[in-house]
Amino acid sequence: MEFITKDVTKDPETLAEVQRMGATATPVIVIDGEDVVFGFARRQLEGLLKL
C-alpha cells in the first residue's frame, strides 16, 4: 500500500490544506483523494481500505 506522509508542524502548506478540509486535529487521512478520515477511526479506515 502506497502512502505519503505530510507533517503539519513542518509544512505550512500542508497545515493550510488540512484546515481547509475542516480538520482541527491530526491525523487526517485522505484515501484516493476522495475519502477523508479525521482522527484514527479504525473501523472506518478498514471499510474504506477493504481490510
C-alpha positions as CSV (number, residue, x, y, z in Angstrom):
1,M,0.0,0.0,0.0
2,E,1.5,3.3,-1.1
3,F,1.1,6.4,1.1
4,I,2.5,9.9,1.6
5,T,3.3,11.3,5.0
6,K,2.9,15.0,5.5
7,D,3.8,16.9,8.7
8,V,1.6,19.9,9.6
9,T,4.2,21.0,12.1
10,K,6.9,21.4,9.4
11,D,4.9,22.3,6.3
12,P,2.7,25.4,6.3
13,E,1.0,24.4,3.0
14,T,0.0,21.0,4.5
15,L,-1.4,22.8,7.6
16,A,-3.4,25.1,5.4
17,E,-4.6,22.1,3.3
18,V,-6.0,20.2,6.3
19,Q,-7.5,23.4,7.8
20,R,-9.4,23.9,4.5
21,M,-10.8,20.3,5.0
22,G,-12.2,21.4,8.3
23,A,-9.7,19.5,10.5
24,T,-9.0,20.7,14.0
25,A,-6.7,17.8,15.0
26,T,-4.5,15.1,13.4
27,P,-4.3,12.6,12.0
28,V,-6.2,13.4,8.8
29,I,-6.2,10.6,6.3
30,V,-7.1,11.1,2.7
31,I,-7.8,8.0,0.7
32,D,-7.6,8.1,-3.1
33,G,-8.0,11.9,-3.0
34,E,-11.7,11.5,-2.1
35,D,-12.4,10.0,1.3
36,V,-11.3,12.0,4.3
37,V,-11.0,10.4,7.8
38,F,-10.4,12.7,10.8
39,G,-8.7,11.0,13.7
40,F,-7.8,7.3,13.9
41,A,-11.1,5.8,13.1
42,R,-10.1,2.1,12.7
43,R,-13.4,0.7,11.5
44,Q,-13.9,3.5,9.0
45,L,-10.4,3.0,7.7
46,E,-10.8,-0.7,7.4
47,G,-14.0,-0.3,5.5
48,L,-12.6,2.3,3.1
49,L,-9.4,0.2,2.6
50,K,-11.4,-3.0,2.3
51,L,-9.3,-4.7,5.0
